[in-house]
């Protein structure tokens, strides 16, 4: 009898059930989309923050002091020690390799450039642009195009295996050169692939593939420093502790958290005779910005959950309030309060289940669209979200119906049937 | 009751206009059955509050986030052309252009020789300003006395490995310094020795060649500032630090779009909720509707009455909701940004108009349904 009542209620009041169902679906969809976006926004914004460039710098351990003003190094280029280029792919062998988005080696050297207007001393920096490297079975592409996204090139980026160069825009203006022409660097002709604009010291320099700088220096495997861009977790009390003072258990936890400090430690392990250090300007600030944005989205998500809970309760309350007459009839025929309430709750649960599933998929689609249009990437929807959302839908529907059901049950059947609402 | 009294009542009624009856009906409708009216009003208030809070946040949060991004330090730099020093009044000119909407820190550099014969870069600056601009500098003790220097981590190993006082020579002029604290940034600063500007000038005689600035405002405002600075300082090369400016634009843009999408979703949900509740409320009052019609009220009169009622509900809900919404926005500002979100009155007209529109829309749907029904059928209770 109970099942039949339930079934008939859905069969006969299709329009009313549909309306309540739509309200729940919409509410659940908004909640799903917002939770999905809020849980994923940390990762998305973290990636966007990498626009600020590398957050780690690897230098030789026994390096001499840099004598650098305004990005121009006044130290003789052959001074000091070097890292080995052959060690670079090992960066992708560290524990947090998936968090390392890219790295660029740098090798500054002094050269004299000559063209029809005369000769001039300049600095040349050898680096990777978008170099294909392999480590074990992994193949990856890395270079300044990943780690220095604010570098703009007019013309083409040089190929890493060519001897083409990029000319900084100030230097290009001084030399009256443009992309495509030939420039004599230390007696060798090089094609200018493009004009580089960075808003930094590179505007007065020449940027070339690493092998070109190594040839000028006469050291075939040398790298002066490596910029590493990694996704990190905001610093906390554990991150700031000195790993030497930790017990093994704590050390494992520290080592297996993507703090900028532990990634620096692992880079030092991977590259022999190196010293890795966080670039504090980039590394320290991204934590604050990230936590602010995450906090904001969390609060906004709460507002969204609240609004959708309200929409669902309002729809349920209205739907039940309209059925006082039915309650009166059931009670007049001898149904107890419990039986009536059970019927209504069963109906609500069923409705919440169907609408919750529909709303989850609609919400996933919505989150997908938001990810596509704003971040150009997929927003991952954790599978655990599905039961969570269903539970929330049922609880909210229950809570929304409870007050209305209580009122409907307490109503005197005589008045209900007479129509005195 | 005397005939005198009776006449006065009749008089009063004859002379009072229709609006008072109309108003009375409006007010009584809410007073007689407070429960239903209150639940409709509650939905209205909540929706208006959520909408207000979201709009307020959307407008204000960009300014707040921009402020956070200023912790990345300078976004504009002025450098003397071809490595020359800036004129002595450069800093005051720059401060004049910035006018309190930013911060400027001068830097002067020379290459000095340590006692060991090694070259080291020595910089003169204003420590109080640096502390505010470059908040990521990790410094154990800031120098505050004469002959005290701030020494970079790597420079420390060269000039004063044991923390003892040291001498630096520039163009045969020596200076005796005490390392007050060490500096760590992970960048070029680690290899330098920093001195207070006055002491640096007295020793080396070299004027600042670089001024780093944090200019507040939108990208357009920053560009305008750069233009003004370039005009004020013809001997300097003023340019934005692209790394900082582009990073900020990008992250801010994405956050804004996400917030916008969320705000639209939330406001839509809230409007939907109001629509459902109000429709139910009006539908519920079909008896009033039928009685009015039975007593001879015209379609327009009844329609106008319900519309006015809905509009009044929307207006009251909007004003109450606005006040609550401002409170929510202020709370979010406090919790998340440790700064108050200024209430924006410019949001009020939108919330007001939106609330009334939604309320009217909610009244029109059931009205058009009821119009087709004969009052007798409703009164009979079928």
Interface residues (C-beta under 8 A of the other chain):
Chain A: X19 X23 X26 X27 X30 X33 X34 X37 X41 X44 X45 X48 X49 X51 X52 X53 X57 X63 X64 X65 X66 X67 X68 X69 X70 X71 X74 X75 X148 X149 X150 X198 X199 X200 X277 X278 X279 X280 X281 X282 X283 X284 X285 X288 X289 X292 X293 X295 X296 X297 X299 X300 X301 X303 X304 X306 X307 X308 X310 X311 X314 X315 X317 X318 X321 X322 X366 X370 X373 X374 X375 X418 X419 X421
Chain B: X39 X43 X46 X47 X50 X53 X54 X57 X61 X65 X68 X69 X71 X72 X73 X79 X83 X109 X111 X118 X119 X120 X121 X134 X136 X137 X138 X154 X155 X158 X184 X185 X186 X187 X188 X190 X191 X209 X210 X239 X240 X241 X242 X243 X244 X245 X246 X247 X250 X251 X254 X255 X257 X258 X259 X261 X262 X263 X265 X266 X268 X269 X270 X272 X273 X276 X277 X279 X280 X283 X284 X328 X332 X335 X336 X337 X381
